[in-house]
């Protein structure tokens, strides 16, 4: 039995469509070279804070969390996205909420593929930039975090600096992954 990817809109927002995001997810998995299913939860700051607290022991919100699957059984992993933060970021950066959620999906997929911009030598940023252009997306997460002053986006829009958020977000252990039962 082949697993299919899933988009769950736990918290809806204007313009987001699970069918369209599902098609984007499938295309992104393909261009990223990943084979298998991914589940994407689009939810509230409250739920993201709870996930972050439970699995990372950080009582704060964040824009995107990635949880690689523990075993290679046709399932790649889970991604959780805060629609509240995505909305704020989209507004601050002058693009649509749909584009921001797609940027976060791409970023999460690259982490599921094993990229880690906090510990590599720019490989993830290079891959994100390449795929962002191929997918027709605005400036990616890593690009803008290194240039966030250019965008006029500060701590009030992102909660805390993207660089420190990303650094802390990517330090997980095996026991912090979501379990699939």
Backbone as ProteinMPNN parsed JSONL, in Angstrom:
{"seq_chain_A": "XXXXXXXXXXXXXXXXXXXXXXXXXXXXXXXXXXXXXXXXXXXXXXXXXXXXXXXXXXXXXXXXXXXXXXXXXXXXXXXXXXXXXXXXXXXXXXXXXXXXXXXXXXXXXXXXXXXXXXXXXXXXXXXXXXXXXXXXXXXXXXXXXXXXXXXXXXXXXXXXXXXXXXXXXXXXXXXXXXXXX", "coords_chain_A": {"N_chain_A": [[0.833, -1.172, 0.0], [0.618, 2.14, -0.923], [1.536, 5.103, 0.66], [-0.073, 8.259, 0.973], [0.54, 11.78, 0.788], [-0.509, 14.308, 3.135], [-2.455, 17.192, 3.797], [-3.435, 19.066, 6.48], [-5.708, 21.336, 7.434], [-6.014, 22.646, 10.168], [-6.433, 25.078, 11.325], [-8.021, 27.422, 9.568], [-7.437, 29.876, 7.032], [-7.781, 32.85, 5.117], [-7.728, 32.217, 1.666], [-6.213, 29.859, 1.729], [-6.027, 26.586, 0.55], [-6.542, 23.238, 0.853], [-6.367, 21.306, -1.189], [-4.931, 22.602, -3.297], [-2.574, 23.185, -1.905], [-1.775, 20.576, -1.371], [-1.133, 19.664, -3.947], [1.03, 21.345, -4.461], [2.755, 20.416, -2.449], [3.257, 17.765, -3.338], [4.595, 18.312, -5.763], [6.811, 19.699, -4.765], [8.065, 17.767, -3.158], [8.891, 16.071, -5.183], [10.681, 17.715, -6.75], [12.557, 18.147, -4.797], [13.614, 15.686, -4.537], [12.686, 13.731, -2.817], [11.185, 10.701, -1.805], [8.171, 9.418, -0.836], [5.655, 9.836, 1.736], [4.385, 12.82, 3.269], [3.112, 14.54, 6.063], [1.363, 17.534, 6.591], [0.606, 19.889, 8.917], [-1.388, 22.612, 9.355], [-1.782, 25.086, 11.537], [-2.601, 26.714, 14.681], [-0.906, 29.314, 16.624], [-1.013, 28.532, 19.29], [-1.165, 25.7, 19.204], [1.276, 25.16, 17.913], [3.033, 26.158, 19.814], [2.506, 24.312, 21.868], [3.402, 21.904, 20.629], [6.096, 22.578, 20.245], [6.892, 22.884, 22.883], [6.405, 20.304, 23.908], [8.023, 18.575, 22.269], [10.468, 19.85, 21.956], [11.024, 21.121, 24.233], [10.713, 23.883, 24.489], [9.045, 26.657, 25.321], [7.602, 28.349, 23.363], [6.352, 30.033, 20.434], [6.779, 29.264, 16.94], [7.519, 29.454, 13.424], [7.655, 27.17, 11.712], [7.885, 23.658, 12.157], [9.719, 20.663, 11.837], [9.566, 17.166, 11.64], [11.341, 14.453, 11.222], [10.644, 11.149, 9.996], [10.96, 8.236, 12.007], [11.583, 5.763, 10.923], [12.283, 4.323, 7.728], [9.694, 3.81, 6.097], [8.177, 4.406, 3.912], [7.134, 6.73, 4.703], [8.002, 10.049, 5.099], [7.985, 12.167, 6.968], [6.726, 14.645, 9.35], [5.377, 17.945, 9.151], [4.775, 20.963, 10.79], [2.993, 23.97, 10.746], [2.629, 27.323, 11.715], [-0.129, 29.152, 11.123], [-0.75, 31.639, 12.037], [1.699, 33.001, 12.506], [2.674, 32.773, 9.907], [0.843, 34.379, 8.524], [1.435, 36.94, 9.609], [4.114, 37.206, 8.773], [3.819, 37.118, 5.976], [2.328, 39.437, 5.502], [4.164, 41.377, 6.451], [6.237, 41.007, 4.65], [5.119, 41.479, 2.22], [3.843, 39.622, 0.505], [1.555, 36.953, -0.472], [-0.433, 35.024, 1.878], [-0.695, 32.379, 1.083], [1.652, 32.053, -0.476], [3.561, 32.344, 1.573], [3.013, 30.135, 3.247], [3.636, 28.106, 1.451], [6.4, 28.603, 1.152], [7.228, 27.915, 3.725], [6.528, 25.203, 3.744], [8.319, 24.235, 1.78], [10.758, 24.805, 3.117], [10.492, 23.165, 5.392], [10.416, 20.632, 4.138], [12.995, 20.471, 3.087], [14.447, 20.239, 5.457], [13.446, 17.744, 6.269], [14.638, 16.258, 4.311], [17.165, 16.12, 5.188], [18.784, 18.361, 5.237], [20.491, 21.015, 6.973], [20.703, 24.12, 7.841], [21.982, 25.374, 9.928], [24.228, 23.944, 10.501], [25.512, 23.31, 8.156], [27.492, 24.245, 5.264], [26.253, 26.287, 3.839], [24.834, 24.765, 2.054], [22.088, 24.097, 2.348], [20.848, 26.603, 2.11], [21.571, 27.237, -0.52], [20.274, 25.153, -1.921], [17.599, 25.674, -1.161], [17.238, 28.207, -2.321], [17.576, 27.58, -5.045], [15.413, 25.738, -5.456], [13.268, 27.318, -4.67], [13.219, 29.251, -6.69], [12.689, 27.584, -8.902], [10.142, 26.757, -8.2], [8.739, 29.071, -8.274], [8.541, 30.855, -6.079], [8.53, 33.581, -3.653], [11.228, 35.275, -1.879], [13.164, 33.061, 0.083], [13.17, 31.414, 3.35], [15.742, 31.133, 4.634], [17.311, 32.88, 3.116], [16.043, 35.388, 3.636], [16.355, 35.543, 6.377], [19.022, 36.009, 6.704], [19.13, 38.454, 5.635], [17.252, 40.043, 6.925], [17.03, 42.675, 7.849], [16.995, 44.14, 5.527], [14.449, 43.744, 4.595], [12.98, 45.105, 6.399], [11.858, 43.796, 8.474], [11.513, 42.981, 11.716], [12.015, 41.89, 15.089], [9.402, 42.175, 16.063], [7.681, 41.272, 14.077], [8.473, 38.657, 13.567], [8.609, 37.492, 16.013], [10.987, 36.559, 17.272], [14.44, 36.854, 16.405], [15.018, 35.423, 13.22], [17.328, 33.927, 12.736], [18.271, 33.075, 15.292], [16.039, 31.657, 16.068], [15.903, 29.603, 14.153], [18.318, 28.32, 14.681], [17.914, 27.289, 17.27], [15.724, 25.739, 16.722], [16.547, 23.551, 15.219], [17.921, 21.731, 16.742], [17.371, 18.771, 17.651], [16.601, 15.654, 19.188], [16.381, 12.086, 18.747], [14.259, 11.216, 20.383], [12.577, 13.348, 20.361], [11.044, 13.389, 18.136], [7.936, 13.18, 16.341], [5.846, 10.467, 17.058], [4.687, 7.801, 15.088], [1.909, 5.93, 14.991]], "CA_chain_A": [[0.0, 0.0, 0.0], [1.38, 3.372, -1.026], [1.042, 6.186, 1.497], [-0.221, 9.554, 0.326], [0.791, 12.946, 1.628], [-1.724, 14.893, 3.67], [-2.478, 18.561, 4.309], [-4.512, 19.239, 7.448], [-5.955, 22.742, 7.768], [-6.655, 22.68, 11.479], [-6.873, 26.461, 11.452], [-8.115, 27.951, 8.215], [-7.162, 31.291, 6.821], [-8.172, 33.276, 3.775], [-6.937, 31.851, 0.503], [-5.551, 28.561, 1.821], [-6.827, 25.499, 0.015], [-5.779, 22.006, 1.08], [-6.109, 20.642, -2.47], [-3.845, 23.313, -3.983], [-1.346, 22.971, -1.132], [-1.395, 19.179, -1.582], [-0.455, 19.589, -5.25], [2.332, 21.981, -4.273], [3.544, 19.494, -1.646], [3.7, 16.674, -4.208], [5.588, 18.861, -6.692], [8.003, 20.046, -3.994], [8.734, 16.507, -2.823], [9.525, 15.576, -6.404], [11.855, 18.52, -7.114], [13.547, 17.997, -3.725], [14.159, 14.343, -4.637], [12.213, 12.87, -1.73], [10.15, 9.734, -2.138], [7.417, 9.032, 0.347], [4.565, 10.715, 2.144], [4.614, 13.833, 4.294], [1.891, 15.18, 6.546], [1.555, 18.944, 6.926], [-0.436, 20.426, 9.777], [-1.438, 24.07, 9.39], [-2.467, 25.215, 12.812], [-2.507, 27.976, 15.426], [0.256, 29.544, 17.486], [-1.182, 27.745, 20.514], [-0.79, 24.307, 18.92], [2.722, 25.151, 17.639], [3.684, 26.321, 21.126], [2.385, 23.023, 22.556], [4.319, 20.965, 19.972], [7.447, 23.032, 20.531], [7.127, 22.587, 24.292], [6.422, 18.855, 24.089], [9.093, 17.873, 21.572], [11.742, 20.57, 21.987], [11.124, 21.734, 25.548], [10.78, 25.334, 24.303], [7.693, 27.182, 25.476], [7.465, 29.509, 22.483], [5.847, 29.739, 19.099], [7.725, 29.32, 15.837], [6.761, 29.395, 12.181], [7.591, 25.826, 11.139], [8.588, 22.565, 12.817], [9.851, 19.463, 11.007], [9.804, 15.962, 12.419], [11.642, 13.325, 10.329], [10.132, 9.845, 10.417], [11.971, 7.424, 12.677], [11.936, 4.621, 10.081], [11.996, 4.502, 6.302], [8.591, 2.907, 5.773], [7.338, 5.097, 2.947], [6.716, 7.99, 5.299], [9.175, 10.908, 5.241], [7.9, 12.881, 8.231], [5.668, 15.609, 9.608], [5.689, 19.376, 9.196], [3.713, 21.754, 11.427], [3.145, 25.378, 10.377], [1.744, 28.278, 12.38], [-0.773, 30.058, 10.178], [-0.724, 32.975, 12.638], [2.997, 33.596, 12.178], [2.744, 32.864, 8.443], [0.063, 35.553, 8.125], [2.221, 38.126, 9.975], [5.285, 37.274, 7.896], [3.359, 37.448, 4.626], [1.967, 40.857, 5.522], [5.396, 42.161, 6.621], [7.105, 40.841, 3.48], [4.402, 41.929, 1.031], [3.348, 38.586, -0.403], [0.325, 36.317, 0.001], [-0.366, 33.972, 2.885], [-0.47, 31.134, 0.353], [3.084, 31.985, -0.789], [4.311, 32.147, 2.814], [2.837, 28.74, 3.661], [4.424, 27.285, 0.519], [7.811, 28.784, 1.532], [7.446, 27.129, 4.938], [6.497, 23.794, 3.336], [9.618, 23.962, 1.142], [11.787, 24.815, 4.16], [10.306, 21.946, 6.178], [10.794, 19.479, 3.314], [14.458, 20.401, 3.024], [14.903, 19.658, 6.727], [13.135, 16.313, 6.227], [15.601, 15.652, 3.383], [18.452, 16.026, 5.859], [19.529, 19.622, 5.231], [20.496, 21.729, 8.245], [21.42, 25.365, 7.558], [22.773, 25.802, 11.077], [25.455, 23.153, 10.592], [26.153, 23.066, 6.868], [28.289, 25.366, 4.745], [25.446, 26.99, 2.858], [24.178, 23.841, 1.128], [20.63, 24.21, 2.429], [20.466, 27.891, 1.533], [21.721, 27.115, -1.97], [19.196, 24.28, -2.398], [16.333, 26.388, -0.979], [17.183, 29.265, -3.339], [17.358, 26.911, -6.332], [14.055, 25.192, -5.528], [12.334, 28.443, -4.587], [13.123, 29.819, -8.043], [12.002, 26.599, -9.757], [8.741, 26.676, -7.795], [8.13, 30.389, -8.431], [8.25, 31.425, -4.766], [9.313, 34.752, -3.239], [12.433, 35.038, -1.085], [13.065, 31.958, 1.022], [13.363, 31.639, 4.774], [17.146, 31.328, 4.982], [17.728, 34.123, 2.457], [15.555, 36.58, 4.305], [16.865, 35.62, 7.749], [20.352, 36.604, 6.649], [18.971, 39.836, 5.159], [15.956, 40.519, 7.416], [16.971, 44.128, 7.983], [16.654, 44.65, 4.209], [13.0, 43.671, 4.443], [12.321, 45.906, 7.422], [11.14, 42.891, 9.361], [12.291, 42.797, 12.93], [11.517, 40.953, 16.086], [7.962, 42.277, 16.281], [6.969, 40.485, 13.076], [8.863, 37.263, 13.602], [8.637, 36.998, 17.383], [12.391, 36.684, 17.646], [15.208, 36.844, 15.166], [14.916, 34.15, 12.518], [18.539, 33.139, 12.876], [18.303, 32.386, 16.581], [14.926, 30.71, 16.071], [16.301, 28.454, 13.352], [19.4, 27.627, 15.379], [17.343, 26.507, 18.355], [14.715, 24.833, 16.182], [17.112, 22.388, 14.556], [18.625, 20.844, 17.667], [16.435, 17.77, 18.16], [17.085, 14.294, 19.353], [15.426, 11.089, 18.252], [13.064, 11.126, 21.226], [11.738, 14.525, 20.173], [10.27, 13.229, 16.898], [6.56, 12.697, 16.508], [5.748, 9.031, 16.824], [3.618, 7.389, 14.162], [1.375, 4.633, 15.414]], "C_chain_A": [[0.887, 1.249, 0.0], [0.717, 4.454, -0.177], [0.936, 7.461, 0.683], [0.065, 10.666, 1.309], [-0.537, 13.584, 2.023], [-1.487, 16.332, 4.105], [-3.669, 18.65, 5.256], [-4.595, 20.721, 7.795], [-6.732, 22.776, 9.079], [-7.171, 24.078, 11.788], [-6.865, 27.048, 10.049], [-7.804, 29.436, 8.199], [-7.473, 31.611, 5.371], [-7.204, 32.85, 2.693], [-6.236, 30.512, 0.573], [-6.513, 27.464, 1.405], [-6.016, 24.221, 0.133], [-5.466, 21.27, -0.219], [-4.939, 21.274, -3.211], [-2.523, 23.13, -3.237], [-0.851, 21.535, -1.267], [-0.672, 18.984, -2.905], [0.929, 20.214, -5.172], [3.261, 21.054, -3.496], [4.096, 18.357, -2.513], [4.789, 17.143, -5.174], [6.901, 19.149, -5.968], [8.771, 18.799, -3.573], [9.499, 15.978, -4.028], [10.78, 16.376, -6.736], [12.942, 18.454, -6.038], [14.176, 16.603, -3.724], [13.766, 13.418, -3.502], [11.116, 11.942, -2.234], [9.481, 9.288, -0.856], [6.393, 10.093, 0.691], [5.005, 11.655, 3.26], [3.25, 14.317, 4.759], [2.246, 16.596, 6.966], [0.335, 19.393, 7.725], [-0.322, 21.941, 9.761], [-2.363, 24.42, 10.543], [-2.217, 26.579, 13.449], [-1.185, 28.1, 16.17], [0.182, 28.686, 18.744], [-0.737, 26.307, 20.305], [0.712, 24.199, 18.649], [3.492, 25.28, 18.954], [3.644, 24.995, 21.893], [3.331, 21.98, 21.96], [5.767, 21.308, 20.302], [7.828, 22.708, 21.98], [7.28, 21.08, 24.519], [7.666, 18.206, 23.501], [10.448, 18.557, 21.621], [11.995, 21.234, 23.332], [11.351, 23.244, 25.469], [9.354, 25.871, 24.328], [7.544, 28.475, 24.678], [6.88, 29.063, 21.15], [7.007, 29.807, 18.114], [6.917, 29.176, 14.561], [6.599, 27.983, 11.633], [8.421, 24.858, 11.968], [8.612, 21.376, 11.866], [10.22, 18.288, 11.889], [10.069, 14.802, 11.462], [11.069, 12.024, 10.885], [11.272, 9.023, 11.005], [12.442, 6.261, 11.806], [11.548, 4.909, 8.643], [10.936, 3.479, 5.88], [7.645, 3.523, 4.747], [6.815, 6.417, 3.462], [7.957, 8.813, 5.589], [9.155, 11.652, 6.569], [6.732, 13.841, 8.29], [6.225, 17.023, 9.585], [4.494, 20.048, 9.862], [4.013, 23.228, 11.166], [2.142, 26.216, 11.157], [1.169, 29.235, 11.343], [-0.76, 31.491, 10.716], [0.585, 33.69, 12.314], [3.136, 33.75, 10.669], [1.999, 34.106, 7.948], [0.842, 36.845, 8.411], [3.424, 38.301, 9.047], [4.899, 37.677, 6.482], [3.036, 38.932, 4.521], [3.229, 41.721, 5.573], [6.275, 42.127, 5.371], [6.408, 41.177, 2.161], [4.049, 40.844, 0.023], [2.149, 37.883, 0.244], [0.596, 35.292, 1.099], [-0.079, 32.635, 2.216], [1.014, 30.973, 0.006], [3.902, 31.709, 0.463], [4.197, 30.707, 3.298], [3.628, 27.823, 2.735], [5.924, 27.404, 0.803], [8.13, 27.923, 2.753], [7.392, 25.628, 4.66], [7.832, 23.414, 2.7], [10.716, 23.863, 2.196], [11.71, 23.534, 4.994], [10.733, 20.695, 5.422], [12.316, 19.352, 3.232], [15.042, 19.872, 4.337], [14.603, 18.164, 6.77], [14.107, 15.559, 5.319], [17.007, 15.593, 3.986], [19.286, 17.298, 5.848], [19.408, 20.305, 6.588], [21.343, 22.987, 8.084], [22.235, 25.869, 8.734], [24.114, 25.089, 11.151], [26.12, 22.877, 9.255], [26.938, 24.304, 6.423], [27.54, 26.077, 3.625], [24.718, 26.087, 1.88], [22.659, 23.977, 1.155], [20.163, 25.522, 1.824], [20.527, 27.844, 0.011], [20.587, 26.271, -2.556], [17.843, 24.988, -2.285], [16.17, 27.472, -2.043], [16.888, 28.669, -4.712], [15.915, 26.427, -6.473], [12.999, 26.291, -5.445], [12.134, 29.068, -5.96], [12.387, 28.873, -8.977], [10.509, 26.529, -9.463], [8.017, 28.019, -7.874], [7.735, 31.063, -7.123], [9.066, 32.686, -4.504], [10.506, 34.331, -2.377], [12.213, 33.986, -0.013], [13.448, 32.335, 2.438], [14.818, 31.921, 5.133], [17.664, 32.627, 4.384], [17.306, 35.346, 3.256], [16.046, 36.671, 5.742], [18.257, 36.233, 7.761], [20.291, 38.051, 6.189], [17.747, 40.49, 5.767], [15.909, 42.018, 7.629], [16.637, 44.789, 6.65], [15.147, 44.712, 4.014], [12.262, 44.529, 5.452], [11.521, 45.064, 8.389], [12.019, 42.637, 10.567], [11.648, 41.807, 13.86], [10.013, 41.022, 16.277], [7.176, 41.442, 15.283], [7.257, 38.998, 13.189], [8.928, 36.696, 15.01], [10.022, 37.051, 17.99], [13.188, 36.56, 16.36], [15.153, 35.463, 14.53], [16.162, 33.306, 12.706], [18.574, 32.403, 14.206], [17.181, 31.358, 16.675], [15.309, 29.447, 15.311], [17.376, 27.64, 14.063], [18.815, 26.74, 16.473], [16.37, 25.458, 17.838], [15.32, 23.538, 15.652], [17.906, 21.472, 15.464], [17.614, 19.907, 18.299], [17.154, 16.438, 18.352], [16.014, 13.345, 18.854], [14.148, 11.056, 19.076], [12.152, 12.327, 21.1], [10.894, 14.435, 18.907], [8.86, 12.772, 17.214], [6.528, 11.198, 16.247], [4.543, 8.759, 15.932], [3.143, 6.023, 14.608], [0.165, 4.282, 14.611]], "O_chain_A": [[1.791, 1.384, 0.825], [-0.486, 4.694, -0.274], [1.76, 7.714, -0.195], [-0.14, 10.517, 2.514], [-1.549, 13.425, 1.341], [-0.459, 16.654, 4.702], [-4.794, 18.338, 4.866], [-3.67, 21.287, 8.376], [-7.955, 22.917, 9.088], [-8.208, 24.244, 12.429], [-5.813, 27.156, 9.42], [-7.898, 30.136, 9.207], [-7.43, 30.735, 4.507], [-6.001, 33.094, 2.79], [-5.703, 30.057, -0.439], [-7.661, 27.418, 1.848], [-4.922, 24.126, -0.423], [-4.399, 20.666, -0.337], [-4.056, 20.569, -3.699], [-1.477, 22.941, -3.857], [0.357, 21.296, -1.277], [0.294, 18.225, -2.98], [1.888, 19.691, -5.741], [4.433, 20.921, -3.847], [5.279, 18.029, -2.424], [5.787, 16.45, -5.376], [7.978, 18.875, -6.496], [10.001, 18.782, -3.628], [10.624, 15.494, -3.897], [11.835, 15.791, -6.98], [14.117, 18.678, -6.331], [15.146, 16.355, -3.007], [14.444, 12.421, -3.252], [10.235, 12.349, -2.992], [10.135, 8.841, 0.086], [6.286, 11.118, 0.018], [5.87, 11.33, 4.074], [2.337, 14.486, 3.951], [3.272, 16.839, 7.602], [-0.804, 19.291, 7.27], [0.721, 22.493, 10.113], [-3.552, 24.102, 10.534], [-1.68, 27.483, 12.81], [-0.446, 27.128, 16.326], [1.2, 28.172, 19.209], [-0.014, 25.752, 21.132], [1.354, 23.252, 19.104], [4.486, 24.587, 19.17], [4.64, 24.601, 22.499], [3.991, 21.251, 22.7], [6.567, 20.422, 20.604], [8.958, 22.305, 22.256], [8.179, 20.642, 25.236], [8.3, 17.377, 24.155], [11.471, 17.924, 21.359], [13.047, 21.837, 23.549], [12.086, 23.814, 26.275], [8.554, 25.563, 23.444], [7.382, 29.555, 25.246], [6.911, 27.885, 20.794], [8.074, 30.34, 18.421], [5.742, 28.812, 14.613], [5.527, 27.63, 11.142], [9.516, 25.19, 12.424], [7.632, 21.116, 11.168], [11.073, 18.395, 12.769], [9.121, 14.218, 10.937], [11.018, 11.827, 12.099], [12.412, 9.109, 10.548], [13.584, 5.819, 11.936], [10.6, 5.649, 8.378], [11.265, 2.411, 5.365], [6.457, 3.202, 4.716], [6.13, 7.144, 2.743], [8.874, 8.333, 6.256], [10.187, 11.762, 7.231], [5.868, 13.858, 7.413], [7.376, 17.267, 9.945], [3.345, 19.745, 9.544], [5.144, 23.68, 11.342], [0.964, 25.871, 11.252], [1.899, 30.033, 10.755], [-0.761, 32.446, 9.94], [0.579, 34.848, 11.897], [3.663, 34.758, 10.199], [2.477, 34.802, 7.053], [0.904, 37.736, 7.563], [3.712, 39.408, 8.593], [5.58, 38.492, 5.86], [3.428, 39.596, 3.562], [3.349, 42.689, 4.822], [6.971, 43.096, 5.068], [7.039, 41.161, 1.104], [3.966, 41.11, -1.176], [1.78, 38.191, 1.377], [1.702, 34.767, 1.227], [0.704, 31.841, 2.736], [1.575, 29.89, 0.172], [4.844, 30.917, 0.42], [5.194, 30.12, 3.718], [4.23, 26.855, 3.198], [6.648, 26.413, 0.706], [9.178, 27.279, 2.808], [8.132, 24.86, 5.276], [8.411, 22.384, 3.044], [11.519, 22.931, 2.166], [12.727, 22.898, 5.268], [11.344, 19.798, 6.002], [12.855, 18.248, 3.302], [16.029, 19.136, 4.322], [15.424, 17.389, 7.261], [14.371, 14.374, 5.527], [17.931, 15.072, 3.362], [20.388, 17.315, 6.397], [18.386, 20.202, 7.266], [22.569, 22.925, 8.182], [23.106, 26.719, 8.551], [25.04, 25.579, 11.797], [27.189, 22.268, 9.217], [27.018, 25.291, 7.154], [28.12, 26.424, 2.596], [24.052, 26.577, 0.968], [22.015, 23.973, 0.106], [19.173, 25.544, 1.093], [19.635, 28.354, -0.666], [20.005, 26.639, -3.577], [17.028, 24.915, -3.206], [15.086, 27.635, -2.602], [16.053, 29.187, -5.453], [15.271, 26.677, -7.491], [11.951, 26.196, -6.084], [11.007, 29.379, -6.348], [11.548, 29.311, -9.764], [9.705, 26.275, -10.36], [6.825, 28.103, -7.578], [6.721, 31.758, -7.058], [10.155, 32.853, -5.055], [10.745, 33.138, -2.184], [11.215, 34.009, 0.707], [13.974, 33.417, 2.696], [15.093, 32.867, 5.872], [18.367, 33.388, 5.049], [18.116, 36.235, 3.52], [16.146, 37.773, 6.281], [18.633, 36.904, 8.722], [21.263, 38.795, 6.326], [17.225, 41.433, 5.173], [14.821, 42.593, 7.593], [16.062, 45.877, 6.628], [14.631, 45.614, 3.355], [11.042, 44.667, 5.37], [10.61, 45.561, 9.05], [13.137, 42.135, 10.443], [10.829, 40.985, 13.449], [9.398, 40.014, 16.625], [6.099, 40.949, 15.617], [6.381, 38.171, 12.933], [9.27, 35.526, 15.184], [10.2, 37.54, 19.106], [12.633, 36.19, 15.325], [15.234, 34.451, 15.225], [16.063, 32.085, 12.824], [18.882, 31.212, 14.236], [17.351, 30.307, 17.291], [15.062, 28.338, 15.785], [17.343, 26.41, 14.046], [19.181, 25.57, 16.588], [16.212, 24.402, 18.45], [14.64, 22.512, 15.644], [18.513, 20.515, 14.983], [17.061, 20.205, 19.358], [18.185, 16.166, 17.736], [14.886, 13.749, 18.574], [13.062, 10.884, 18.522], [11.062, 12.334, 21.672], [10.099, 15.335, 18.639], [8.613, 12.081, 18.202], [7.14, 10.727, 15.288], [3.514, 9.426, 16.032], [3.912, 5.062, 14.598], [-0.429, 3.224, 14.819]]}, "name": "protein", "num_of_chains": 1, "seq": "XXXXXXXXXXXXXXXXXXXXXXXXXXXXXXXXXXXXXXXXXXXXXXXXXXXXXXXXXXXXXXXXXXXXXXXXXXXXXXXXXXXXXXXXXXXXXXXXXXXXXXXXXXXXXXXXXXXXXXXXXXXXXXXXXXXXXXXXXXXXXXXXXXXXXXXXXXXXXXXXXXXXXXXXXXXXXXXXXXXXX"}
